[in-house]
Amino acid sequence: MIPLSNLTLPNLPENVAAPGYDRTKLTPGIVHFGVGNFHRTHLAVYVDRCLARGETDWAIIGVGLKPGGEAKAEAYRAQDGLYTVTEYASDSGVSCRVIGAMTAYLNAPAEPEAVLAAIAAPATKILSFTITEGGYNLNEETGEFELGTITDLSGRPQSVFRFVVEGLKRRRRAGLGGVTLMSCDNLRSNGTVTRKAFLSFAEAYDPETAAWMEEFCRFPNSMVDRIAPKVGSAEAERANAASGLADKLPAIAEDFIQWVIEDDFADGRPAFEKVGVELRSDVHAFEAIKGRMLNASHMMMCYPSVLMGHRVVDRAVADPRIRDLLLAFLDSVAIPLIAPPDGVSLKAYRDMILRRFSNPAVGDQVLRICHDGVSKLPIFLSATTQETLEKGGDPTILAYHLACFRSYFFGMDDKKEMFEVIEPKLTVQDEAVVRDGTPLDFLGITPFASLTLQKNDEFVTAFQKACHVIENRGAGSAFAELVAPLVY
Ligand code: CS2
């Protein structure tokens, strides 16, 4: 197995595509926060394609914000920022490509000054983010930025907000131009959310920089889409076996990739339109379809699946109960509420979701999708739930699903196997309700508070019944007793 670094690039195995450009000629134009699997297989891949077409101004400086990132930083240093993306197609085709777009990786807690300098560098034109759905710190109910939870308004920078605003303050003072703050997270109106979050922080930290950002920075909305599983040791071994490389940080993905973004940049951008990105003004419609169909389907399948004992997505959707639940959700709950843009078929989109989830080569993890449900559920299911209830629609599927979500918090499936629950955004108060409260109390926790589900008798009855059956006989039986009669 060949180690990966600038030195070994000329001698990659034949089946591995190399960055076809001279990395020494690149200037970093993008500083990216949150170098996780999604970023590595999405924005970085599009940028890599632009660089392969001869652009030189858009290399990426990756920034990791989490404490304890030394090992990762060290591995990237050893590999000169290179890593492999292995794509798995559903026909079992495998393709491997080394991505050369990231020319530096900064571990923010250890080198804060370097991060600030990167933001303030004259060549930097885009700051991009994959900091997770819950990472923007907006209150689910009020939409306001929760300044109270930010601890680095003074002292050492720690949060993405402080780093960015501090870096932009330097730009302003140096008389440099504005930049584009580009969210690549799965959020409704991710650009608007980014604007709100960073401007709110800036107003509290340095109002002059806030005013400057308002005038000179841009915040395009976008819809991002690609399934990028977690890479544990088994996934890494498999990817390295496919590439023949001893990559310390391999990334894996399905073969599908999509990005629809508003063409609203402060100071230029890579020629994204040449490499498959759709630049459009009606992003909102695409984001609604993706969030309310694909991400909502992920939510819909993951909690029942984990309780029924499934841990891998394609196996879960091969279970007729999960498949039927998904189809019933999409056909009778989600799709009737969506107005697609001209030329987009929601039925075709539905079929594509099922095909993507069924791809047996990807090996996506059910628990990856379960985790951080507290942030994700409201984003992907609240509008659908609210509209369904307003229209007096049948609440059974949504209530069953929420009952599965409640049960997931206890970390044990129908077969009494334990699984890990990771919910960083669950508040202490909500945690107490989840642990000790009744099902009715659960309906009042923060993620659903704005839906006032407790006041909807039909929903409450369906939900309590589902909780009861799940507790006594499991999620599989609850499906058979409560959902199946509706579906078949
Ligand atoms: C998943 C997403 O984490 C999740 O809940 O739904 O990571 C999903 O895989 C991507 O949004 C696909 O584009």
Residues whose N, C-alpha, C, O or C-beta is under 5 A from the ligand:
A	BS01	CS2	N186 V224 D225 R226 I227 A228 N295 H298 R368 I369
